[in-house]
Amino acid sequence: MQRRDLLKLLAASAGLQISPSIAAAIEYGLDTAPLKNGALDSLQLKNISVLAEMIIPTTDTPGAISAGVPQFIATIIESWYEKAEREIFEAGLTRIEEATRAAEACSFFQASPDLRNRLLALQEEEALAYKASQGATSAFSKEHDANSPFFAKLKELVIVGYYTSEIGCTVEQVYAPMSGSYEGNLDFSDFGRRIVSME
Amino acid sequence: MSTAPADFDAIVVGSGITGGWAAKELTERGLKVLMLDRGRMVEHGKDYPTEHQAPWEQPLRGKPIKDLYKNEYPVQSKNYLFNETTRHFFNNDAQHPYANPDAFTWFQSGVVGGRSLLWGRQVYRWSDLDFEANKSDGHGIDWPIRYEDIAPWYSKVERFIGVSGQAEGLPHLPDSEFLPPMAFNVVESHVKTVIADQFRDRIMTIGRAAVLTQPHQGRAACHYCGPCHRGCSAGAYFSTQSSTLPAARATGNLTLRSNAVVDSIDYDATSGRATGVNVIDSNTFVRRRYTAKLIFLCASTIGSTALLLNSRSEPFPNGLANRSGTLGHYLMDHTYRTGATGVFPQFTHKLDRGNRPNGIYIPRFQNIDKQDRDFLRGYNFQGAARKLPLLAQANATTGFGAEYKHSLRNGPWIMYLMGFGECLPNSNNRLELDHNKKDRYGIPQVRFHFEWSENEHKIRADIMREAEAMLVAAGAVGVNAFNNVGLAGEAIHEMGTARMGDDPTQSVLNRWNQSHDVPNLFVTDGACMTSSSSVNPSLTYMALTARAADYAAAQLASGTV
């Protein structure tokens, strides 16, 4: 992606969350479909755990599994997603599971890192094509798109789950919920991390 | 008329920004006051259950509870603050509906303290540019007051509530009595300099906020946690709970009844006075009546006017205090959801710390000394710069894995500018009662009629053009102008419908917020507004309330009302 395009996209997406008032200004209408229940099976949960950790791995800070992201994803899929969203998500899990069985005769969570990366990258390509087709430069695109492809759903849940977790806030970032003052000209190099507050 | 003594000297209907002020001012003048609110009680501190709740403590990490919101909060859930950290302060739309949410968005609180708990806390004085606007261009009727009438009351209110801000000496946006201003961040400072250099007709200043930057009146300074709207047990922002309610209670003259739905006001034709209010307990549905010598309506713009419209009698078949026929008409709001965003990658090496509950402000710069635009009146900008929110950056960045994760540890800044434009008073923009649609208390529901005028659309076009020009001049990239024209009410600056004026045939209230028709009846919330200005209205509501309470108490003492 061109840097210019990235910035445009950033500006567009950022509008959704830059502030309460701008969020109100450009994000409208909550998804209001009924809840859908039903538990994921253990294979799905294992694959979700591996996928979450692939997106936000353990590095010099803990990754998605340590932060409880798989449990968060399961909760959303089991008790919050609409039926159609869940079907997209489960179909994505099935696709990568079947592709792994064909290639390495094992489950995705047991596959070689190389195969896992290739399969996930393929899913991302699909999601990027979908995003491009949606004209993602509009600042008025909805935050929650029920029709987005598997990878977009997965990544969104991993990101929300990780960066709202205690580890994501306090270890991966500098958590300053009550700093007592506002300082607007600090050097990033003194922190090496984002400074985050409670909202 | 009953010869029994009145239960109270004064009844104040509503406990929000103006109700709290009316209760404080009247009780401090020795009046026995009953303050009524249809919402449940919220005690300062103890009833702020989500204050300082960490992100990981929130159910579903902030995702909406879809069925509940759809069924019980279809209007309120559109509010920018509505989520599980604030839902307990909002109106339950299923229990308190209105007839046509597709015509007007009515954001309401459902608790004592009202929207004083949830407001944006931006406070600015109006000037004669505003008070003379109707007279100058002939839209609406002339205000019965000028800046000099209200200026001392602005001072009184500011000294009590505490207003942080920077004096700028602008005649058309008079300075308040300020506590120290909040700080700009590095990007805002840069943009301020660019505006000073390249846009000589305007300035940028820090937002003027009813948030304390130093201890004040027994309340603590802001600790910069950010989400004021969850409630602040430190009392660092002005709310009824933090400020006016404690003052009113301290007099020993206040009786507060929550869960008290006022359905009508009684009128006695012999004395020509309002005699009391009829109240329904929202838990038990038991009805009762309270009497008083003075009635203050502070039930919000829509709430107060709806109550008057529902108080019908032989002398007032079209609603109490409505001999003029203007009650319900001239509903206004500000233009909203128009502006621009831009990204500042050149400041990526900088960070901020602290969640500042305030932004920047660019005072109106159009049509000040002369008509220099193709529209009447004008607009101001409010906005802020901040680091690009992580979740937005994360979703917009391709890839996954260690490199992806570490790339999210820093990012560029983004700034938004959003215009608030003045709305012309128009008789067709109005509310009425739908007697075929009743709520669970049997009270007719409010029905709205509202259309934006060509003038407001022209204002929006100029807002986009100017916002984009300033961001581009400041070196922003990816500048994105937006204009999402929504329903009126969304700026939550709804006002008018019981306007002030000198002519009783053209207005509901006189220069003291006193009914022309019913001298012991006062309306001091947003309903009283004769024009909308582009300036945030809450400070003016407070000043008008304090002024009216002083006048009413003097009239009562002298036996005039």
Interface residues (C-beta under 8 A of the other chain):
Chain A: M1 R4 L6 L7 K8 L9 L10 A11 A12 S13 A14 G15 L16 Q17 I18 S19 P20 S21 I22 A23 A24 A25 I26 Y28 G29 L30 D31 T32 A33 P34 L35 M54 I55 I56 P57 T59 G63 F72 T75 I76 W80 N117 L120 E124 L128 T137 A139 F140 K155 E156 I159 V160 G161 Y163 T164 S165 E166 G168 C169 E172 Q173 V174 A176 P177 M178 S179 G180 S181 Y182 E183 G184 N185 L186 D187 F188 S189 F191 G192 R193 R194 I195 V196 S197 M198 E199
Chain B: H52 Q53 A54 P55 W56 Q58 L60 R61 G62 K63 P64 K66 D67 Y69 K70 S77 K78 N79 Y80 L81 T85 G120 M182 A183 F184 N185 V186 E188 S189 H223 Y224 C225 G226 P227 Y336 R337 G339 T341 G342 V343 P345 T348 H349 K350 L351 D352 R353 G354 N355 R356 G359 Q382 A384 R386 K387 L388 P389 L390 L391 A392 Q393 A394 N395 A396 T397 T398 G399 F400 G401 A402 Y404 K405 H406 L408 R409 N410 G411 P412 I414 Y416 M418 V477 G478 V479 N480 F482 N484 G486 E490
